[in-house]
């Protein structure tokens, strides 16, 4: 009987030590901005991990929104600056405060390969809608599909 009580005491002590170690690791991880992943069978940390995941996810959503707004402002300001520089035939401006330069530059980019664009281009090349459709179906069927796991939070 004493062996059984000793085993229970040892198990309780180990569980308490594991909880203390997990709490210390979590505190250390938070302090150093590193994430220590729990073991797969460690269900005791699942709740705190979900709460932390939701908090960081919400924080990222807010930051993405701010980034999107600032990107729009940058685009508008760039258009204004380029328009003014082109109007006055200025190719480059030296900045006194930073010692840098602002230069206008033209950049060419290709349009995306959407299914619609690909269909139209193939139809022109093959001179046949049917051949273009077959080629597009073949291309789509040969594309590799990758699968990954993701978490999604559904609001009540």
N, C-alpha and C positions, 0 to 999 in steps of 0.2 A: 504494500500500500504506500509506503514511503517513497518507493521508486516512482510510482505513478504521480504522486504529489510533486516530487522533484522534477519530473518530466514536464508537468503542467507549469510549474514555476519557471523552469528554464525556457519553455515556449513563450510564456508571458513576458519574460525578460527580453527575449530575442525580439518579440513583436514590438515591445516598448522601445528598444534600441533602434529597430528599423524605422519606426515612426519618428523618433528623434532625429535619426540620420536623414530621413526624407525631408523633415521640416528644416533642418540645418542646410541641406543641399538646396532646397527651394529658396531659403533666405539668401544663401550665397549666390545662387543663380540669378535672383532678382537684383542683388547688389552689383553683380558684375555684368548684367545684361546677357547672360548665357542661359540657355534652356537645357535642363537635364531631363531627359526623357525617362519616364517610369518604366518598370518592367511590364511586360504584357500581362502578367497575372496579378499585377498590383492594382486591384480595383479600388483600394482606399484613396488613391490619388486621382481617380477618374473625375470625380466631381470638381475638384480644384483645377484640374487641367482644362475641363470644359469651361469653367468660369473664366479662367485666364485666356483661353482661346477666344471666347466671345468678346472679352474686353479689348483684346488686341485687334480683333477683327473689326469691331466698331470704331476703334481709334484709326485704323487704316482706312476705313471708309470715309471718315471725316477728312483725313489728310488727302485722300484721292480727290475729294470734292474741292478742297482748297487748291490742289495742284491743277485741276481742270480749269478753275476760275482764273488762276494766274496764267495758264497757258493761253486762254482766250485774250487776256490783257496783253500778253507778249505779242500775239499775232496782230492785234489791232495796232499796237505801237510800231511794230515792224513795218506794217503797211503804210502808216503815216510817214515814218522816217524814210522808207524807200521812195515813196511818192515825192517827198520834198527834195531828196537828193537827186532824183531823176529830173525833176522840174528845173533844178538849178545846175544840172550837169556836173554834179559832184560825185566822183568815184570813191573817194575816201576822205574821212575826217580824222584828224589827230585830236585825241582827248587830252586836255591839260591835266585834269584831276588824276587820272590813272596812268597816263603815259601810253595808253593803248590806241588803237585805231578802230574805226567803224568803216567797213568796206562793203559796197554793194557787189553782189556776185550772183550770176544766174546759174541755176542748177536745173538740170534736166532729169526727169524721172519717167519711168514707164508706168503705164496704167496697170492695175492689177489683173491677174488672170482669173477673172470670175467665169463661172460656167457660161454666162451669156456672151461675154467677150470671146471666149474660146470657141463657142458654137459659131458665132459670126465669122471669126477668122478662118476656122476650118471649112466653113461653107464656101467662103471666097476661094480658098486654096483648092479644094476638091471640085469646085463648081457644081456641087450637088449637096442638097440639104440632107439626103439620106446617108451619103458617105460621111458627112460631117457628124451626124448623129451617132453613127456606128463608131467612129473614131473617138468621140467624146465618151460614149458608154464604155469603150475599152479602157480609156485612160482612167475613168472613175473607178472601174472595177479593179484596176491594178494598183491603186493607191493603198498604202499600208495604213492600217488602223491601229492606233495605240490606245491603251486603256490605262487609266490611272484612277486612284481613289481620291475622293474629295469629301470634305464636310460641308454641310449646308445647314444653316439655321433657319427654320421656318417660324415666323412670328405667329403667335396664337390669334 
